[in-house]
Amino acid sequence: MMYSQYCRIESKAGGVFAPPRRMIKAFRTILSPKGKSRECREYRHAMVAEMFDLQREATQTYVDLNRLHTN
């Protein structure tokens, strides 16, 4: 998944701390009907896993940056 795609999904879901359910719902809004089909299920699951990896990294970056500014 490209980082720009992740950023669009994150902003639709409500930010870096959005719960998983909202992230998945936002992810599904960018899919085409074929992307939502049964035949693309494995690909979709891989994309969701990658999206959550990117969210974990973004959350950690946010926390780290805020730690630097508060000290």
N, C-alpha and C positions, 0 to 999 in steps of 0.2 A: 504494500500500500504506500502510495506517495504521501509525504508529510503534508502536502497541501490538502489532500483528501481528508486526512485525519483532522486537520484544523477546521475544515468545513463541518465535519461531523461533530467535533467538540463544541463548536459555537452553536450548532443547532440543538445540541443536548443541554447546553447551559453552562459550559465551562469545564475546566480541568478536573473539578471535583464532582462531576456529574455521576450519578449512580449507573451501574452496568445496564440496568433495564432501559434507562433513557438513552444511553449510548447506542444500544442495539436498535432501538426504535429510530433514532436519528440515522443510523447506518442504513436501515432498510429504506429510508426515504430517498436515498441517492441511487438505489438499485433499479435497474430496468425490470420489466416483467420477466424476461428471460433469466435475469440474475436472481430473481426470487423463486425460480422454478426448482423442481426436485432434482433435475440433472446437474444443477450448479451448487448443490448442497455442500459438498466437500470443499469446494473453492470458497464458498461463503463462510464456512466455519474457520477456514484458515485465515481469511481476511479479518474476522472478528477477533481471533486470537492475536493477530498482529496489531490490531487496533488497541487491544488492551495492553499489549507490550508498550506501544507508543504512549498510551495514557499513563502507564506506570512511570515511564521515563520523564514525561512532561510534569507529572505531579512532583517527582523527586527534584527536578530542576527548579520548579516553583518554590518548593520548601527550602532548598539550598540557597537560592537567591534571597529569600526573605530572611534567612538566618544571617547572611552576610550584612544586610542592611540594618538589622536590629542590634548587632554587636558593635 
